[in-house]
């Protein structure tokens, strides 16, 4: 025995599975399980091919509306000059305007590892130059020979 629901959502009652299959064949529809754990199980009359097509269409539509955010990386060294940092900041601003995040890495080599304060100074310079255009998502932290910081675009005010 099973509970049968027609294509518009109306109840057809509790029927045997043979009767439900006969009704489905007469209407040219499929018999689909909606709730197998219910007592009695609930079945629905529907065009299953059309249902799958509509589900796929909804899924594609939701994918189209999603915004993907990429992580762009900028590499610097503790010896990077101020003009070079300014150029890199322009690149970071462009990335942020496109809606992407930017990860700034300062790579230490050899004896530079003994002076991580140089990396922190560079990050402070970058923060000062970007104070209006970026939010610091993660503060500078040392991971092996690389000190990194993640920047995100500031939320735009709606006018």
MOCOR-V278899 format. One record per run of one state. SS is the DSSP state (@ for helix, = for strand, . for the rest). FROM is the first residue (numbers start at 0). LEN is the number of residues. If there is no record, write none. Layout:
ss=SS from=FROM len=LEN
ss=SS from=FROM len=LEN
This chain:
ss=. from=0 len=1
ss== from=1 len=4
ss=. from=5 len=5
ss== from=10 len=5
ss=. from=15 len=1
ss=@ from=16 len=11
ss=. from=27 len=2
ss== from=29 len=6
ss=. from=35 len=6
ss== from=41 len=5
ss=. from=46 len=1
ss=@ from=47 len=18
ss=. from=65 len=5
ss== from=70 len=7
ss=. from=77 len=4
ss=@ from=81 len=16
ss=. from=97 len=3
ss== from=100 len=7
ss=. from=107 len=2
ss=@ from=109 len=5
ss=. from=114 len=2
ss=@ from=116 len=13
ss=. from=129 len=4
ss== from=133 len=10
ss=. from=143 len=2
ss== from=145 len=8
ss=. from=153 len=6
